[in-house]
């Protein structure tokens, strides 16, 4: 008798849980941060639009970071001690290399984010039949 009632309880819970999970899942998805949704596989046009918007914002952030480092590099060059020799001072060289590497990386990530935004916008239009 205990075995049957344990089995019945397990089956009842499984059915109840499987029926309620999709509704809860949709509610939870609406409350999720875009960063969390981006980690999920986009299945609907709305999912793709969330991802496209996220990547557009990331591209803008990457460009702002690159611009900040361009300005930082220009200020550092303008206001740093310049030796009389033609050799670049060690601290200036380190800062220049850091900024140039960061600028290059941020620009590349911005281009990648732009491409992902375009892809997800296209997929959203396709799923909407446009």
N, C-alpha and C positions, 0 to 999 in steps of 0.2 A: 504494500500500500504506500509506504514512504517513497519507494522508487517511482511509482506511477505519479504521485502528487508532485515530486521533485521534477519529473519529466514534464508534467503538465505546466507547472510554474515556469520552467525554463522556456518552454514553447510559447507560452502566453507572453512572457517578457520579450522574447525575440520578435514576435509579431508586433507587439505594441511599440517596441523600439524602432523597428524597420518602418513603420507607418509614420512615426513622428519625426524621424531624423531629417527627411528632406525639408520639411517646413522649418525646423529649427536651423538647419544648415543655411537656408536662404536668409533667415533673419540675421544670423550671425554674419553672413557675408556682407549684408548691408551695413553692419556696424564695424566691419574690419577696416583697418588703415589701408591706404593704397599700397604701402610697402608690403603688407601681408598678402594682399590680392595678387600682386605682381609675382609672388612666389608660386602661385597656383597656375595650373594650365587653363588658359582662356578657352571657354567653350561657347560663349554667347557673344553677340555683338556688344553688349554692355560690358562684358569682361574685357574685350579687346579695346574698347574706348577708355576704360579705366587705365589699362596698361599704356595706351598711346599717350594719355594725359600725363601719366607718371614719367614716361621717358622724355616728353617735351620739357617738363619741369627739370628733370635731371640734366638734360642738355644745356638748359639755361644756367643751372648751377655750375656745371663744369666750365662753361664759357666765362662766367663771373670769376671763378677761381683762377682761370688762366689770365684774365685781364688784371686781376689783383697782383699776380706774380709778375706780369709785364710792368705794371706800375712800380712794384717793389724793386725790381731789377733796375729800372730807370733811376729811381730815387737813390738806390744804393750806389750806383755808378756815379751819380752826380755829387753825392755828399761824402763819399769815402776818400780816404787818403790815397792818393795816386803817387807811386814812387817815380822818381825822376828817370829811372831806367825804363827801357821798353818792356821789361818783364812785368807781368801782371802780379800784383800782390796776392799772397796765398788766400787771405780771407775774401778778397774780391773775387778771385777765381772760384772758390768754393761756393759763394753765393750765386755767382753767375751760372755755374754748372747746375746748381740746385734749381734755380728758377727756370733755366732753359729746359731741363728735364721735366719739371712739373708742367710747364706750359705745353710742351710737346704731348705729354700724357693726357692732360686735361682736354686739349683740343681733339685728340684722337677719341677720347671717351665721349665728348660732345657729338662728334660725327657718328659714332656707333649708336648713341642714344637717339639721334635724329633718324637713323635708319630703322631702328626698332619702333619708333613712334610712327613712321610712315607705314611700316609693315602692319602694325596693329590697327591703324586707321583703315588701311586697305581691307584687311580681314573683316573688320566691323562692317564696312560697306558691302562686302560680298555676302556676309551673313544676313544683312538686311535686304538683300536682293537689289542693290543699287548698281 
